[in-house]
Amino acid sequence: MADRKVVGCSLSENMEAKSTTIKALEMAIMNRPITQQLILHSDRGIQYACSELRKNCNTNW
């Protein structure tokens, strides 16, 4: 279902993936559990391409 709503976000004093993208993704999944394939849209920042986020996605979702 696509409805253009923000379902996860995160603000941080640093740019670490665990403080930004991973927290936002966890919030999004709490607000809207994954029931189909997931598309993760990003602003192409380095924290979206890091191995920590990819590892987290591959093992948890």
Jmol script that loads the backbone (N, CA, C; Angstrom):
load data "model"
ATOM      1  N   MET A   1       0.847  -1.175   0.000  1.00  0.00           N
ATOM      2  CA  MET A   1       0.000   0.000   0.000  1.00  0.00           C
ATOM      3  C   MET A   1       0.890   1.234   0.000  1.00  0.00           C
ATOM      4  N   ALA A   2       0.668   2.126  -0.889  1.00  0.00           N
ATOM      5  CA  ALA A   2       1.415   3.377  -0.959  1.00  0.00           C
ATOM      6  C   ALA A   2       0.451   4.521  -0.692  1.00  0.00           C
ATOM      7  N   ASP A   3       0.762   5.316   0.317  1.00  0.00           N
ATOM      8  CA  ASP A   3      -0.119   6.435   0.616  1.00  0.00           C
ATOM      9  C   ASP A   3       0.636   7.733   0.870  1.00  0.00           C
ATOM     10  N   ARG A   4       1.958   7.720   0.616  1.00  0.00           N
ATOM     11  CA  ARG A   4       2.803   8.904   0.698  1.00  0.00           C
ATOM     12  C   ARG A   4       2.932   9.458   2.106  1.00  0.00           C
ATOM     13  N   LYS A   5       2.723   8.645   3.118  1.00  0.00           N
ATOM     14  CA  LYS A   5       2.882   9.076   4.500  1.00  0.00           C
ATOM     15  C   LYS A   5       4.277   8.731   4.994  1.00  0.00           C
ATOM     16  N   VAL A   6       4.824   9.587   5.831  1.00  0.00           N
ATOM     17  CA  VAL A   6       6.077   9.272   6.505  1.00  0.00           C
ATOM     18  C   VAL A   6       5.732   8.358   7.670  1.00  0.00           C
ATOM     19  N   VAL A   7       6.312   7.182   7.704  1.00  0.00           N
ATOM     20  CA  VAL A   7       6.018   6.231   8.775  1.00  0.00           C
ATOM     21  C   VAL A   7       7.195   6.024   9.709  1.00  0.00           C
ATOM     22  N   GLY A   8       8.361   6.567   9.367  1.00  0.00           N
ATOM     23  CA  GLY A   8       9.522   6.466  10.227  1.00  0.00           C
ATOM     24  C   GLY A   8      10.485   7.602   9.961  1.00  0.00           C
ATOM     25  N   CYS A   9      11.033   8.160  11.028  1.00  0.00           N
ATOM     26  CA  CYS A   9      12.023   9.225  10.883  1.00  0.00           C
ATOM     27  C   CYS A   9      12.937   9.217  12.101  1.00  0.00           C
ATOM     28  N   SER A  10      14.064   9.858  11.994  1.00  0.00           N
ATOM     29  CA  SER A  10      14.999   9.914  13.106  1.00  0.00           C
ATOM     30  C   SER A  10      15.886  11.136  12.953  1.00  0.00           C
ATOM     31  N   LEU A  11      16.079  11.848  14.048  1.00  0.00           N
ATOM     32  CA  LEU A  11      16.999  12.982  14.100  1.00  0.00           C
ATOM     33  C   LEU A  11      18.132  12.608  15.031  1.00  0.00           C
ATOM     34  N   SER A  12      19.329  13.052  14.710  1.00  0.00           N
ATOM     35  CA  SER A  12      20.484  12.689  15.514  1.00  0.00           C
ATOM     36  C   SER A  12      21.532  13.789  15.442  1.00  0.00           C
ATOM     37  N   GLU A  13      22.381  13.822  16.449  1.00  0.00           N
ATOM     38  CA  GLU A  13      23.488  14.772  16.445  1.00  0.00           C
ATOM     39  C   GLU A  13      24.673  14.245  15.643  1.00  0.00           C
ATOM     40  N   ASN A  14      24.610  12.990  15.200  1.00  0.00           N
ATOM     41  CA  ASN A  14      25.680  12.440  14.376  1.00  0.00           C
ATOM     42  C   ASN A  14      25.069  11.781  13.146  1.00  0.00           C
ATOM     43  N   MET A  15      25.909  11.325  12.247  1.00  0.00           N
ATOM     44  CA  MET A  15      25.432  10.736  10.996  1.00  0.00           C
ATOM     45  C   MET A  15      25.608   9.222  10.969  1.00  0.00           C
ATOM     46  N   GLU A  16      25.728   8.601  12.124  1.00  0.00           N
ATOM     47  CA  GLU A  16      25.906   7.159  12.175  1.00  0.00           C
ATOM     48  C   GLU A  16      24.605   6.466  11.795  1.00  0.00           C
ATOM     49  N   ALA A  17      24.728   5.368  11.074  1.00  0.00           N
ATOM     50  CA  ALA A  17      23.551   4.629  10.611  1.00  0.00           C
ATOM     51  C   ALA A  17      22.690   4.157  11.770  1.00  0.00           C
ATOM     52  N   LYS A  18      23.298   3.700  12.860  1.00  0.00           N
ATOM     53  CA  LYS A  18      22.502   3.199  13.983  1.00  0.00           C
ATOM     54  C   LYS A  18      21.683   4.311  14.640  1.00  0.00           C
ATOM     55  N   SER A  19      22.101   5.555  14.480  1.00  0.00           N
ATOM     56  CA  SER A  19      21.375   6.683  15.064  1.00  0.00           C
ATOM     57  C   SER A  19      20.391   7.319  14.103  1.00  0.00           C
ATOM     58  N   THR A  20      20.516   7.008  12.830  1.00  0.00           N
ATOM     59  CA  THR A  20      19.672   7.677  11.832  1.00  0.00           C
ATOM     60  C   THR A  20      18.826   6.674  11.055  1.00  0.00           C
ATOM     61  N   THR A  21      19.398   6.045  10.070  1.00  0.00           N
ATOM     62  CA  THR A  21      18.620   5.206   9.158  1.00  0.00           C
ATOM     63  C   THR A  21      18.049   3.960   9.818  1.00  0.00           C
ATOM     64  N   ILE A  22      18.814   3.312  10.669  1.00  0.00           N
ATOM     65  CA  ILE A  22      18.311   2.087  11.309  1.00  0.00           C
ATOM     66  C   ILE A  22      17.175   2.418  12.270  1.00  0.00           C
ATOM     67  N   LYS A  23      17.294   3.506  13.033  1.00  0.00           N
ATOM     68  CA  LYS A  23      16.196   3.906  13.922  1.00  0.00           C
ATOM     69  C   LYS A  23      14.947   4.286  13.132  1.00  0.00           C
ATOM     70  N   ALA A  24      15.125   4.988  12.021  1.00  0.00           N
ATOM     71  CA  ALA A  24      13.979   5.369  11.196  1.00  0.00           C
ATOM     72  C   ALA A  24      13.300   4.143  10.596  1.00  0.00           C
ATOM     73  N   LEU A  25      14.082   3.177  10.139  1.00  0.00           N
ATOM     74  CA  LEU A  25      13.513   1.959   9.581  1.00  0.00           C
ATOM     75  C   LEU A  25      12.781   1.152  10.651  1.00  0.00           C
ATOM     76  N   GLU A  26      13.352   1.065  11.840  1.00  0.00           N
ATOM     77  CA  GLU A  26      12.680   0.350  12.935  1.00  0.00           C
ATOM     78  C   GLU A  26      11.357   1.020  13.296  1.00  0.00           C
ATOM     79  N   MET A  27      11.334   2.356  13.322  1.00  0.00           N
ATOM     80  CA  MET A  27      10.094   3.081  13.612  1.00  0.00           C
ATOM     81  C   MET A  27       9.051   2.827  12.526  1.00  0.00           C
ATOM     82  N   ALA A  28       9.496   2.832  11.276  1.00  0.00           N
ATOM     83  CA  ALA A  28       8.569   2.589  10.167  1.00  0.00           C
ATOM     84  C   ALA A  28       7.952   1.206  10.273  1.00  0.00           C
ATOM     85  N   ILE A  29       8.750   0.210  10.624  1.00  0.00           N
ATOM     86  CA  ILE A  29       8.237  -1.161  10.725  1.00  0.00           C
ATOM     87  C   ILE A  29       7.297  -1.305  11.914  1.00  0.00           C
ATOM     88  N   MET A  30       7.545  -0.566  12.992  1.00  0.00           N
ATOM     89  CA  MET A  30       6.610  -0.581  14.129  1.00  0.00           C
ATOM     90  C   MET A  30       5.277   0.045  13.729  1.00  0.00           C
ATOM     91  N   ASN A  31       5.330   1.130  12.956  1.00  0.00           N
ATOM     92  CA  ASN A  31       4.112   1.831  12.541  1.00  0.00           C
ATOM     93  C   ASN A  31       3.349   1.118  11.441  1.00  0.00           C
ATOM     94  N   ARG A  32       4.081   0.384  10.611  1.00  0.00           N
ATOM     95  CA  ARG A  32       3.443  -0.327   9.511  1.00  0.00           C
ATOM     96  C   ARG A  32       4.232  -1.600   9.237  1.00  0.00           C
ATOM     97  N   PRO A  33       3.816  -2.700   9.870  1.00  0.00           N
ATOM     98  CA  PRO A  33       4.547  -3.962   9.696  1.00  0.00           C
ATOM     99  C   PRO A  33       4.653  -4.368   8.226  1.00  0.00           C
ATOM    100  N   ILE A  34       5.748  -5.017   7.894  1.00  0.00           N
ATOM    101  CA  ILE A  34       5.995  -5.456   6.520  1.00  0.00           C
ATOM    102  C   ILE A  34       5.127  -6.673   6.228  1.00  0.00           C
ATOM    103  N   THR A  35       4.301  -6.563   5.197  1.00  0.00           N
ATOM    104  CA  THR A  35       3.444  -7.683   4.785  1.00  0.00           C
ATOM    105  C   THR A  35       3.715  -8.088   3.334  1.00  0.00           C
ATOM    106  N   GLN A  36       4.470  -7.259   2.612  1.00  0.00           N
ATOM    107  CA  GLN A  36       4.818  -7.521   1.220  1.00  0.00           C
ATOM    108  C   GLN A  36       6.263  -7.098   1.013  1.00  0.00           C
ATOM    109  N   GLN A  37       6.690  -7.088  -0.242  1.00  0.00           N
ATOM    110  CA  GLN A  37       8.022  -6.585  -0.533  1.00  0.00           C
ATOM    111  C   GLN A  37       8.128  -5.135  -0.087  1.00  0.00           C
ATOM    112  N   LEU A  38       9.311  -4.755   0.345  1.00  0.00           N
ATOM    113  CA  LEU A  38       9.544  -3.419   0.882  1.00  0.00           C
ATOM    114  C   LEU A  38      10.429  -2.616  -0.055  1.00  0.00           C
ATOM    115  N   ILE A  39      10.062  -1.361  -0.283  1.00  0.00           N
ATOM    116  CA  ILE A  39      10.906  -0.431  -1.017  1.00  0.00           C
ATOM    117  C   ILE A  39      11.377   0.614  -0.012  1.00  0.00           C
ATOM    118  N   LEU A  40      12.683   0.726   0.124  1.00  0.00           N
ATOM    119  CA  LEU A  40      13.264   1.713   1.035  1.00  0.00           C
ATOM    120  C   LEU A  40      13.731   2.893   0.204  1.00  0.00           C
ATOM    121  N   HIS A  41      13.095   4.036   0.374  1.00  0.00           N
ATOM    122  CA  HIS A  41      13.468   5.239  -0.362  1.00  0.00           C
ATOM    123  C   HIS A  41      14.413   6.051   0.505  1.00  0.00           C
ATOM    124  N   SER A  42      15.499   6.508  -0.077  1.00  0.00           N
ATOM    125  CA  SER A  42      16.478   7.271   0.694  1.00  0.00           C
ATOM    126  C   SER A  42      16.880   8.532  -0.048  1.00  0.00           C
ATOM    127  N   ASP A  43      17.632   9.355   0.660  1.00  0.00           N
ATOM    128  CA  ASP A  43      18.159  10.562   0.025  1.00  0.00           C
ATOM    129  C   ASP A  43      19.572  10.317  -0.510  1.00  0.00           C
ATOM    130  N   ARG A  44      19.969   9.061  -0.592  1.00  0.00           N
ATOM    131  CA  ARG A  44      21.245   8.627  -1.140  1.00  0.00           C
ATOM    132  C   ARG A  44      22.437   9.014  -0.274  1.00  0.00           C
ATOM    133  N   GLY A  45      22.233   9.316   0.992  1.00  0.00           N
ATOM    134  CA  GLY A  45      23.340   9.610   1.884  1.00  0.00           C
ATOM    135  C   GLY A  45      24.152   8.355   2.178  1.00  0.00           C
ATOM    136  N   ILE A  46      25.361   8.532   2.656  1.00  0.00           N
ATOM    137  CA  ILE A  46      26.257   7.405   2.908  1.00  0.00           C
ATOM    138  C   ILE A  46      25.686   6.439   3.939  1.00  0.00           C
ATOM    139  N   GLN A  47      24.911   6.929   4.908  1.00  0.00           N
ATOM    140  CA  GLN A  47      24.356   6.033   5.920  1.00  0.00           C
ATOM    141  C   GLN A  47      23.328   5.067   5.338  1.00  0.00           C
ATOM    142  N   TYR A  48      22.806   5.348   4.143  1.00  0.00           N
ATOM    143  CA  TYR A  48      21.878   4.421   3.481  1.00  0.00           C
ATOM    144  C   TYR A  48      22.611   3.334   2.715  1.00  0.00           C
ATOM    145  N   ALA A  49      23.862   3.562   2.385  1.00  0.00           N
ATOM    146  CA  ALA A  49      24.631   2.603   1.596  1.00  0.00           C
ATOM    147  C   ALA A  49      25.608   1.803   2.447  1.00  0.00           C
ATOM    148  N   CYS A  50      25.668   2.078   3.732  1.00  0.00           N
ATOM    149  CA  CYS A  50      26.674   1.443   4.575  1.00  0.00           C
ATOM    150  C   CYS A  50      26.350  -0.032   4.835  1.00  0.00           C
ATOM    151  N   SER A  51      27.375  -0.770   5.138  1.00  0.00           N
ATOM    152  CA  SER A  51      27.213  -2.206   5.378  1.00  0.00           C
ATOM    153  C   SER A  51      26.376  -2.473   6.624  1.00  0.00           C
ATOM    154  N   GLU A  52      26.409  -1.579   7.611  1.00  0.00           N
ATOM    155  CA  GLU A  52      25.628  -1.779   8.836  1.00  0.00           C
ATOM    156  C   GLU A  52      24.125  -1.806   8.542  1.00  0.00           C
ATOM    157  N   LEU A  53      23.651  -0.922   7.696  1.00  0.00           N
ATOM    158  CA  LEU A  53      22.230  -0.908   7.344  1.00  0.00           C
ATOM    159  C   LEU A  53      21.870  -2.123   6.495  1.00  0.00           C
ATOM    160  N   ARG A  54      22.704  -2.451   5.511  1.00  0.00           N
ATOM    161  CA  ARG A  54      22.426  -3.624   4.665  1.00  0.00           C
ATOM    162  C   ARG A  54      22.385  -4.890   5.511  1.00  0.00           C
ATOM    163  N   LYS A  55      23.331  -5.037   6.425  1.00  0.00           N
ATOM    164  CA  LYS A  55      23.369  -6.212   7.307  1.00  0.00           C
ATOM    165  C   LYS A  55      22.100  -6.268   8.150  1.00  0.00           C
ATOM    166  N   ASN A  56      21.690  -5.139   8.689  1.00  0.00           N
ATOM    167  CA  ASN A  56      20.497  -5.077   9.534  1.00  0.00           C
ATOM    168  C   ASN A  56      19.260  -5.457   8.727  1.00  0.00           C
ATOM    169  N   CYS A  57      19.135  -4.976   7.525  1.00  0.00           N
ATOM    170  CA  CYS A  57      17.983  -5.310   6.674  1.00  0.00           C
ATOM    171  C   CYS A  57      17.982  -6.788   6.306  1.00  0.00           C
ATOM    172  N   ASN A  58      19.133  -7.321   5.962  1.00  0.00           N
ATOM    173  CA  ASN A  58      19.210  -8.721   5.551  1.00  0.00           C
ATOM    174  C   ASN A  58      18.923  -9.700   6.674  1.00  0.00           C
ATOM    175  N   THR A  59      19.233  -9.331   7.908  1.00  0.00           N
ATOM    176  CA  THR A  59      19.044 -10.278   9.015  1.00  0.00           C
ATOM    177  C   THR A  59      17.718 -10.086   9.748  1.00  0.00           C
ATOM    178  N   ASN A  60      17.130  -8.899   9.700  1.00  0.00           N
ATOM    179  CA  ASN A  60      15.936  -8.630  10.505  1.00  0.00           C
ATOM    180  C   ASN A  60      14.642  -8.529   9.724  1.00  0.00           C
ATOM    181  N   TRP A  61      14.721  -8.295   8.399  1.00  0.00           N
ATOM    182  CA  TRP A  61      13.471  -8.105   7.675  1.00  0.00           C
ATOM    183  C   TRP A  61      13.502  -8.896   6.411  1.00  0.00           C
TER     184      TRP A  61
END
end "model"
wireframe off; spacefill off
backbone 0.3
color backbone group
